Amino acid sequence: MGTDIGAGRLVSVLDAFAAPPIGIHAVFPQRRHLPLRVRLFLDLLKHIYNAPGYFGE
């Protein structure tokens, strides 16, 4: 879709009403050692959501 807007085939509307960017938070119990599966899941989320352009930016 970004390429279509850049090429002028689509026009972005209502940009003034776009929601502000928000953070994604993971809440887990405070422990000395985080279970490996939880650590890997959090790393996966960071990798996916930190990818450039994921949120259309």
PDB file with one MODEL, atoms N, CA, C and O in Angstrom:
MODEL        1
ATOM      1  N   MET A   1       0.824  -1.179   0.000  1.00  0.00           N
ATOM      2  CA  MET A   1       0.000   0.000   0.000  1.00  0.00           C
ATOM      3  C   MET A   1       0.873   1.249   0.000  1.00  0.00           C
ATOM      4  O   MET A   1       0.516   2.225  -0.661  1.00  0.00           O
ATOM      5  N   GLY A   2       1.995   1.267   0.706  1.00  0.00           N
ATOM      6  CA  GLY A   2       2.867   2.431   0.735  1.00  0.00           C
ATOM      7  C   GLY A   2       3.376   2.808  -0.637  1.00  0.00           C
ATOM      8  O   GLY A   2       3.525   3.991  -0.943  1.00  0.00           O
ATOM      9  N   THR A   3       3.648   1.811  -1.474  1.00  0.00           N
ATOM     10  CA  THR A   3       4.112   2.108  -2.827  1.00  0.00           C
ATOM     11  C   THR A   3       3.001   2.727  -3.660  1.00  0.00           C
ATOM     12  O   THR A   3       3.265   3.591  -4.496  1.00  0.00           O
ATOM     13  N   ASP A   4       1.764   2.298  -3.444  1.00  0.00           N
ATOM     14  CA  ASP A   4       0.631   2.885  -4.169  1.00  0.00           C
ATOM     15  C   ASP A   4       0.418   4.348  -3.777  1.00  0.00           C
ATOM     16  O   ASP A   4       0.094   5.176  -4.628  1.00  0.00           O
ATOM     17  N   ILE A   5       0.596   4.664  -2.512  1.00  0.00           N
ATOM     18  CA  ILE A   5       0.473   6.061  -2.073  1.00  0.00           C
ATOM     19  C   ILE A   5       1.605   6.874  -2.669  1.00  0.00           C
ATOM     20  O   ILE A   5       1.389   7.987  -3.149  1.00  0.00           O
ATOM     21  N   GLY A   6       2.814   6.323  -2.641  1.00  0.00           N
ATOM     22  CA  GLY A   6       3.963   7.022  -3.204  1.00  0.00           C
ATOM     23  C   GLY A   6       3.825   7.271  -4.699  1.00  0.00           C
ATOM     24  O   GLY A   6       4.288   8.293  -5.207  1.00  0.00           O
ATOM     25  N   ALA A   7       3.187   6.337  -5.406  1.00  0.00           N
ATOM     26  CA  ALA A   7       3.008   6.476  -6.853  1.00  0.00           C
ATOM     27  C   ALA A   7       1.819   7.362  -7.195  1.00  0.00           C
ATOM     28  O   ALA A   7       1.629   7.713  -8.360  1.00  0.00           O
ATOM     29  N   GLY A   8       1.011   7.729  -6.199  1.00  0.00           N
ATOM     30  CA  GLY A   8      -0.132   8.593  -6.443  1.00  0.00           C
ATOM     31  C   GLY A   8      -1.407   7.865  -6.841  1.00  0.00           C
ATOM     32  O   GLY A   8      -2.399   8.501  -7.198  1.00  0.00           O
ATOM     33  N   ARG A   9      -1.390   6.532  -6.783  1.00  0.00           N
ATOM     34  CA  ARG A   9      -2.594   5.763  -7.115  1.00  0.00           C
ATOM     35  C   ARG A   9      -3.605   5.776  -5.980  1.00  0.00           C
ATOM     36  O   ARG A   9      -4.806   5.638  -6.208  1.00  0.00           O
ATOM     37  N   LEU A  10      -3.115   5.943  -4.755  1.00  0.00           N
ATOM     38  CA  LEU A  10      -3.975   6.052  -3.579  1.00  0.00           C
ATOM     39  C   LEU A  10      -3.666   7.365  -2.871  1.00  0.00           C
ATOM     40  O   LEU A  10      -2.547   7.874  -2.943  1.00  0.00           O
ATOM     41  N   VAL A  11      -4.658   7.901  -2.195  1.00  0.00           N
ATOM     42  CA  VAL A  11      -4.479   9.136  -1.441  1.00  0.00           C
ATOM     43  C   VAL A  11      -4.809   8.854   0.017  1.00  0.00           C
ATOM     44  O   VAL A  11      -5.861   8.295   0.329  1.00  0.00           O
ATOM     45  N   SER A  12      -3.913   9.239   0.897  1.00  0.00           N
ATOM     46  CA  SER A  12      -4.142   9.068   2.329  1.00  0.00           C
ATOM     47  C   SER A  12      -5.107  10.145   2.812  1.00  0.00           C
ATOM     48  O   SER A  12      -4.913  11.329   2.535  1.00  0.00           O
ATOM     49  N   VAL A  13      -6.146   9.735   3.533  1.00  0.00           N
ATOM     50  CA  VAL A  13      -7.132  10.681   4.054  1.00  0.00           C
ATOM     51  C   VAL A  13      -7.223  10.539   5.572  1.00  0.00           C
ATOM     52  O   VAL A  13      -6.850   9.511   6.137  1.00  0.00           O
ATOM     53  N   LEU A  14      -7.714  11.565   6.202  1.00  0.00           N
ATOM     54  CA  LEU A  14      -7.913  11.590   7.659  1.00  0.00           C
ATOM     55  C   LEU A  14      -6.621  11.414   8.454  1.00  0.00           C
ATOM     56  O   LEU A  14      -6.648  10.899   9.571  1.00  0.00           O
ATOM     57  N   ASP A  15      -5.491  11.838   7.885  1.00  0.00           N
ATOM     58  CA  ASP A  15      -4.215  11.730   8.600  1.00  0.00           C
ATOM     59  C   ASP A  15      -4.226  12.506   9.910  1.00  0.00           C
ATOM     60  O   ASP A  15      -3.546  12.124  10.862  1.00  0.00           O
ATOM     61  N   ALA A  16      -4.986  13.582   9.967  1.00  0.00           N
ATOM     62  CA  ALA A  16      -5.046  14.390  11.186  1.00  0.00           C
ATOM     63  C   ALA A  16      -5.722  13.636  12.334  1.00  0.00           C
ATOM     64  O   ALA A  16      -5.568  14.012  13.495  1.00  0.00           O
ATOM     65  N   PHE A  17      -6.459  12.587  12.020  1.00  0.00           N
ATOM     66  CA  PHE A  17      -7.182  11.826  13.042  1.00  0.00           C
ATOM     67  C   PHE A  17      -6.523  10.484  13.363  1.00  0.00           C
ATOM     68  O   PHE A  17      -7.121   9.648  14.040  1.00  0.00           O
ATOM     69  N   ALA A  18      -5.309  10.276  12.886  1.00  0.00           N
ATOM     70  CA  ALA A  18      -4.596   9.027  13.151  1.00  0.00           C
ATOM     71  C   ALA A  18      -4.303   8.903  14.642  1.00  0.00           C
ATOM     72  O   ALA A  18      -4.003   9.891  15.312  1.00  0.00           O
ATOM     73  N   ALA A  19      -4.394   7.693  15.147  1.00  0.00           N
ATOM     74  CA  ALA A  19      -4.099   7.439  16.561  1.00  0.00           C
ATOM     75  C   ALA A  19      -2.601   7.620  16.804  1.00  0.00           C
ATOM     76  O   ALA A  19      -1.791   7.288  15.939  1.00  0.00           O
ATOM     77  N   PRO A  20      -2.228   8.140  17.966  1.00  0.00           N
ATOM     78  CA  PRO A  20      -0.804   8.291  18.261  1.00  0.00           C
ATOM     79  C   PRO A  20      -0.161   6.913  18.437  1.00  0.00           C
ATOM     80  O   PRO A  20      -0.838   5.960  18.824  1.00  0.00           O
ATOM     81  N   PRO A  21       1.125   6.804  18.161  1.00  0.00           N
ATOM     82  CA  PRO A  21       1.790   5.516  18.353  1.00  0.00           C
ATOM     83  C   PRO A  21       1.784   5.128  19.832  1.00  0.00           C
ATOM     84  O   PRO A  21       1.959   5.972  20.710  1.00  0.00           O
ATOM     85  N   ILE A  22       1.585   3.876  20.081  1.00  0.00           N
ATOM     86  CA  ILE A  22       1.573   3.382  21.462  1.00  0.00           C
ATOM     87  C   ILE A  22       2.597   2.268  21.606  1.00  0.00           C
ATOM     88  O   ILE A  22       2.980   1.636  20.622  1.00  0.00           O
ATOM     89  N   GLY A  23       3.025   2.037  22.795  1.00  0.00           N
ATOM     90  CA  GLY A  23       3.984   0.976  23.059  1.00  0.00           C
ATOM     91  C   GLY A  23       3.282  -0.345  23.318  1.00  0.00           C
ATOM     92  O   GLY A  23       2.096  -0.388  23.644  1.00  0.00           O
ATOM     93  N   ILE A  24       4.025  -1.397  23.168  1.00  0.00           N
ATOM     94  CA  ILE A  24       3.539  -2.733  23.508  1.00  0.00           C
ATOM     95  C   ILE A  24       4.334  -3.170  24.723  1.00  0.00           C
ATOM     96  O   ILE A  24       5.564  -3.115  24.725  1.00  0.00           O
ATOM     97  N   HIS A  25       3.631  -3.603  25.750  1.00  0.00           N
ATOM     98  CA  HIS A  25       4.284  -3.956  27.006  1.00  0.00           C
ATOM     99  C   HIS A  25       4.038  -5.425  27.335  1.00  0.00           C
ATOM    100  O   HIS A  25       2.947  -5.949  27.111  1.00  0.00           O
ATOM    101  N   ALA A  26       5.057  -6.073  27.862  1.00  0.00           N
ATOM    102  CA  ALA A  26       4.935  -7.438  28.355  1.00  0.00           C
ATOM    103  C   ALA A  26       5.072  -7.393  29.872  1.00  0.00           C
ATOM    104  O   ALA A  26       6.027  -6.821  30.398  1.00  0.00           O
ATOM    105  N   VAL A  27       4.128  -7.989  30.566  1.00  0.00           N
ATOM    106  CA  VAL A  27       4.145  -8.005  32.028  1.00  0.00           C
ATOM    107  C   VAL A  27       4.324  -9.448  32.473  1.00  0.00           C
ATOM    108  O   VAL A  27       3.578 -10.336  32.059  1.00  0.00           O
ATOM    109  N   PHE A  28       5.312  -9.669  33.310  1.00  0.00           N
ATOM    110  CA  PHE A  28       5.583 -11.013  33.814  1.00  0.00           C
ATOM    111  C   PHE A  28       6.124 -10.893  35.229  1.00  0.00           C
ATOM    112  O   PHE A  28       6.630  -9.838  35.612  1.00  0.00           O
ATOM    113  N   PRO A  29       6.024 -11.968  36.014  1.00  0.00           N
ATOM    114  CA  PRO A  29       6.473 -11.893  37.408  1.00  0.00           C
ATOM    115  C   PRO A  29       7.979 -11.634  37.503  1.00  0.00           C
ATOM    116  O   PRO A  29       8.765 -12.094  36.675  1.00  0.00           O
ATOM    117  N   GLN A  30       8.351 -10.886  38.538  1.00  0.00           N
ATOM    118  CA  GLN A  30       9.769 -10.610  38.784  1.00  0.00           C
ATOM    119  C   GLN A  30      10.419 -11.884  39.313  1.00  0.00           C
ATOM    120  O   GLN A  30      10.051 -12.399  40.369  1.00  0.00           O
ATOM    121  N   ARG A  31      11.380 -12.372  38.564  1.00  0.00           N
ATOM    122  CA  ARG A  31      12.111 -13.578  38.971  1.00  0.00           C
ATOM    123  C   ARG A  31      13.584 -13.387  38.668  1.00  0.00           C
ATOM    124  O   ARG A  31      13.963 -12.586  37.813  1.00  0.00           O
ATOM    125  N   ARG A  32      14.382 -14.114  39.363  1.00  0.00           N
ATOM    126  CA  ARG A  32      15.822 -14.038  39.125  1.00  0.00           C
ATOM    127  C   ARG A  32      16.157 -14.561  37.733  1.00  0.00           C
ATOM    128  O   ARG A  32      16.939 -13.947  37.009  1.00  0.00           O
ATOM    129  N   HIS A  33      15.568 -15.693  37.359  1.00  0.00           N
ATOM    130  CA  HIS A  33      15.831 -16.287  36.051  1.00  0.00           C
ATOM    131  C   HIS A  33      14.514 -16.440  35.309  1.00  0.00           C
ATOM    132  O   HIS A  33      13.611 -17.138  35.770  1.00  0.00           O
ATOM    133  N   LEU A  34      14.410 -15.794  34.176  1.00  0.00           N
ATOM    134  CA  LEU A  34      13.224 -15.876  33.345  1.00  0.00           C
ATOM    135  C   LEU A  34      13.267 -17.197  32.573  1.00  0.00           C
ATOM    136  O   LEU A  34      14.308 -17.543  32.015  1.00  0.00           O
ATOM    137  N   PRO A  35      12.156 -17.942  32.530  1.00  0.00           N
ATOM    138  CA  PRO A  35      12.161 -19.195  31.764  1.00  0.00           C
ATOM    139  C   PRO A  35      12.554 -18.930  30.302  1.00  0.00           C
ATOM    140  O   PRO A  35      12.199 -17.898  29.733  1.00  0.00           O
ATOM    141  N   LEU A  36      13.274 -19.852  29.722  1.00  0.00           N
ATOM    142  CA  LEU A  36      13.783 -19.686  28.366  1.00  0.00           C
ATOM    143  C   LEU A  36      12.661 -19.444  27.364  1.00  0.00           C
ATOM    144  O   LEU A  36      12.804 -18.605  26.475  1.00  0.00           O
ATOM    145  N   ARG A  37      11.549 -20.160  27.490  1.00  0.00           N
ATOM    146  CA  ARG A  37      10.464 -19.980  26.519  1.00  0.00           C
ATOM    147  C   ARG A  37       9.867 -18.577  26.594  1.00  0.00           C
ATOM    148  O   ARG A  37       9.435 -18.035  25.576  1.00  0.00           O
ATOM    149  N   VAL A  38       9.837 -17.980  27.795  1.00  0.00           N
ATOM    150  CA  VAL A  38       9.335 -16.610  27.934  1.00  0.00           C
ATOM    151  C   VAL A  38      10.326 -15.632  27.313  1.00  0.00           C
ATOM    152  O   VAL A  38       9.930 -14.714  26.594  1.00  0.00           O
ATOM    153  N   ARG A  39      11.613 -15.827  27.589  1.00  0.00           N
ATOM    154  CA  ARG A  39      12.656 -14.970  27.017  1.00  0.00           C
ATOM    155  C   ARG A  39      12.637 -15.028  25.488  1.00  0.00           C
ATOM    156  O   ARG A  39      12.747 -13.997  24.825  1.00  0.00           O
ATOM    157  N   LEU A  40      12.497 -16.233  24.932  1.00  0.00           N
ATOM    158  CA  LEU A  40      12.463 -16.384  23.481  1.00  0.00           C
ATOM    159  C   LEU A  40      11.225 -15.735  22.885  1.00  0.00           C
ATOM    160  O   LEU A  40      11.299 -15.130  21.815  1.00  0.00           O
ATOM    161  N   PHE A  41      10.088 -15.852  23.562  1.00  0.00           N
ATOM    162  CA  PHE A  41       8.861 -15.231  23.076  1.00  0.00           C
ATOM    163  C   PHE A  41       8.990 -13.711  23.076  1.00  0.00           C
ATOM    164  O   PHE A  41       8.575 -13.057  22.119  1.00  0.00           O
ATOM    165  N   LEU A  42       9.557 -13.147  24.132  1.00  0.00           N
ATOM    166  CA  LEU A  42       9.759 -11.697  24.201  1.00  0.00           C
ATOM    167  C   LEU A  42      10.731 -11.232  23.116  1.00  0.00           C
ATOM    168  O   LEU A  42      10.530 -10.182  22.506  1.00  0.00           O
ATOM    169  N   ASP A  43      11.774 -12.009  22.878  1.00  0.00           N
ATOM    170  CA  ASP A  43      12.719 -11.663  21.812  1.00  0.00           C
ATOM    171  C   ASP A  43      12.045 -11.708  20.448  1.00  0.00           C
ATOM    172  O   ASP A  43      12.331 -10.871  19.592  1.00  0.00           O
ATOM    173  N   LEU A  44      11.155 -12.674  20.233  1.00  0.00           N
ATOM    174  CA  LEU A  44      10.408 -12.759  18.981  1.00  0.00           C
ATOM    175  C   LEU A  44       9.519 -11.536  18.798  1.00  0.00           C
ATOM    176  O   LEU A  44       9.481 -10.956  17.713  1.00  0.00           O
ATOM    177  N   LEU A  45       8.807 -11.139  19.844  1.00  0.00           N
ATOM    178  CA  LEU A  45       7.952  -9.948  19.759  1.00  0.00           C
ATOM    179  C   LEU A  45       8.775  -8.706  19.425  1.00  0.00           C
ATOM    180  O   LEU A  45       8.374  -7.896  18.588  1.00  0.00           O
ATOM    181  N   LYS A  46       9.926  -8.558  20.082  1.00  0.00           N
ATOM    182  CA  LYS A  46      10.778  -7.401  19.801  1.00  0.00           C
ATOM    183  C   LYS A  46      11.251  -7.418  18.355  1.00  0.00           C
ATOM    184  O   LYS A  46      11.288  -6.377  17.697  1.00  0.00           O
ATOM    185  N   HIS A  47      11.610  -8.583  17.864  1.00  0.00           N
ATOM    186  CA  HIS A  47      12.089  -8.703  16.479  1.00  0.00           C
ATOM    187  C   HIS A  47      10.987  -8.344  15.484  1.00  0.00           C
ATOM    188  O   HIS A  47      11.235  -7.617  14.521  1.00  0.00           O
ATOM    189  N   ILE A  48       9.789  -8.842  15.706  1.00  0.00           N
ATOM    190  CA  ILE A  48       8.674  -8.604  14.778  1.00  0.00           C
ATOM    191  C   ILE A  48       8.243  -7.149  14.817  1.00  0.00           C
ATOM    192  O   ILE A  48       8.137  -6.511  13.770  1.00  0.00           O
ATOM    193  N   TYR A  49       7.992  -6.613  16.000  1.00  0.00           N
ATOM    194  CA  TYR A  49       7.426  -5.271  16.108  1.00  0.00           C
ATOM    195  C   TYR A  49       8.451  -4.157  15.937  1.00  0.00           C
ATOM    196  O   TYR A  49       8.067  -3.003  15.745  1.00  0.00           O
ATOM    197  N   ASN A  50       9.732  -4.465  15.999  1.00  0.00           N
ATOM    198  CA  ASN A  50      10.762  -3.454  15.741  1.00  0.00           C
ATOM    199  C   ASN A  50      11.149  -3.392  14.273  1.00  0.00           C
ATOM    200  O   ASN A  50      11.963  -2.557  13.880  1.00  0.00           O
ATOM    201  N   ALA A  51      10.573  -4.268  13.459  1.00  0.00           N
ATOM    202  CA  ALA A  51      10.920  -4.277  12.028  1.00  0.00           C
ATOM    203  C   ALA A  51      10.478  -2.954  11.402  1.00  0.00           C
ATOM    204  O   ALA A  51       9.365  -2.489  11.646  1.00  0.00           O
ATOM    205  N   PRO A  52      11.355  -2.349  10.592  1.00  0.00           N
ATOM    206  CA  PRO A  52      10.991  -1.088   9.943  1.00  0.00           C
ATOM    207  C   PRO A  52       9.728  -1.257   9.078  1.00  0.00           C
ATOM    208  O   PRO A  52       9.605  -2.209   8.308  1.00  0.00           O
ATOM    209  N   GLY A  53       8.822  -0.327   9.227  1.00  0.00           N
ATOM    210  CA  GLY A  53       7.609  -0.360   8.419  1.00  0.00           C
ATOM    211  C   GLY A  53       6.512  -1.259   8.935  1.00  0.00           C
ATOM    212  O   GLY A  53       5.471  -1.370   8.288  1.00  0.00           O
ATOM    213  N   TYR A  54       6.696  -1.915  10.084  1.00  0.00           N
ATOM    214  CA  TYR A  54       5.667  -2.824  10.572  1.00  0.00           C
ATOM    215  C   TYR A  54       4.369  -2.078  10.838  1.00  0.00           C
ATOM    216  O   TYR A  54       3.288  -2.581  10.529  1.00  0.00           O
ATOM    217  N   PHE A  55       4.466  -0.897  11.404  1.00  0.00           N
ATOM    218  CA  PHE A  55       3.276  -0.112  11.726  1.00  0.00           C
ATOM    219  C   PHE A  55       2.972   0.922  10.657  1.00  0.00           C
ATOM    220  O   PHE A  55       2.285   1.907  10.924  1.00  0.00           O
ATOM    221  N   GLY A  56       3.476   0.708   9.453  1.00  0.00           N
ATOM    222  CA  GLY A  56       3.200   1.616   8.353  1.00  0.00           C
ATOM    223  C   GLY A  56       3.974   2.916   8.415  1.00  0.00           C
ATOM    224  O   GLY A  56       3.591   3.908   7.796  1.00  0.00           O
ATOM    225  N   GLU A  57       5.054   2.907   9.158  1.00  0.00           N
ATOM    226  CA  GLU A  57       5.854   4.141   9.309  1.00  0.00           C
ATOM    227  C   GLU A  57       6.867   4.239   8.213  1.00  0.00           C
ATOM    228  O   GLU A  57       7.633   5.201   8.164  1.00  0.00           O
TER     229      GLU A  57
ENDMDL
END
